[in-house]
Amino acid sequence: MARAGAVLTDSRFTEAELLHYFPEVAGRTHVVYPGISGRFSVAPAAEVETADGRTRQRRC
């Protein structure tokens, strides 16, 4: 931990625990919440192509 340029955690609680046990990383911790931004999802199409190449209406 002493040589780490940054320490990533997935919650504020974990960050607080890290700082409790490793006070030397203060100022180098960053909370990064798990998940995927909506900008990475594919917009739903009205029609989808099946494995055999046919086109059908998407069911919601």
C-alpha positions as CSV (number, residue, x, y, z in Angstrom):
1,M,0.0,0.0,0.0
2,A,2.8,2.4,0.7
3,R,4.0,2.3,-2.9
4,A,0.5,2.5,-4.5
5,G,-0.2,5.6,-6.5
6,A,-3.9,5.2,-6.0
7,V,-6.2,2.8,-4.1
8,L,-9.7,2.1,-5.6
9,T,-12.6,1.0,-3.4
10,D,-16.2,0.2,-4.2
11,S,-17.8,2.1,-1.3
12,R,-17.3,4.9,1.2
13,F,-17.4,2.3,4.0
14,T,-14.5,0.4,2.5
15,E,-12.6,3.6,2.0
16,A,-13.1,4.5,5.7
17,E,-11.9,1.1,6.7
18,L,-8.8,1.3,4.5
19,L,-8.0,4.7,6.0
20,H,-8.5,3.3,9.5
21,Y,-6.0,0.5,9.0
22,F,-3.7,2.2,6.4
23,P,-3.7,6.0,7.2
24,E,-0.7,6.4,4.9
25,V,-3.0,6.1,1.8
26,A,-5.0,9.2,2.8
27,G,-5.4,11.4,-0.3
28,R,-4.9,8.4,-2.7
29,T,-8.2,6.6,-2.3
30,H,-10.9,6.8,-4.9
31,V,-14.4,5.3,-4.6
32,V,-15.5,3.7,-7.9
33,Y,-19.0,2.3,-7.8
34,P,-19.6,-1.0,-9.8
35,G,-21.9,-0.8,-12.8
36,I,-22.1,0.1,-16.4
37,S,-23.1,3.5,-17.7
38,G,-26.2,3.6,-19.9
39,R,-24.0,5.0,-22.7
40,F,-22.6,1.5,-23.2
41,S,-25.9,-0.2,-23.7
42,V,-27.3,-1.0,-27.1
43,A,-30.4,0.9,-28.1
44,P,-33.4,-1.5,-28.6
45,A,-34.3,-2.0,-32.2
46,A,-37.9,-2.5,-33.4
47,E,-36.7,-5.6,-35.3
48,V,-34.0,-8.1,-34.6
49,E,-32.3,-10.6,-36.8
50,T,-32.5,-14.3,-35.9
51,A,-29.6,-16.7,-36.1
52,D,-30.8,-18.0,-39.4
53,G,-30.9,-14.5,-40.9
54,R,-34.7,-13.9,-40.7
55,T,-36.0,-10.6,-39.3
56,R,-38.7,-10.5,-36.6
57,Q,-40.3,-8.0,-34.3
58,R,-38.7,-7.6,-30.9
59,R,-40.9,-8.6,-28.0
60,C,-40.7,-6.4,-24.9
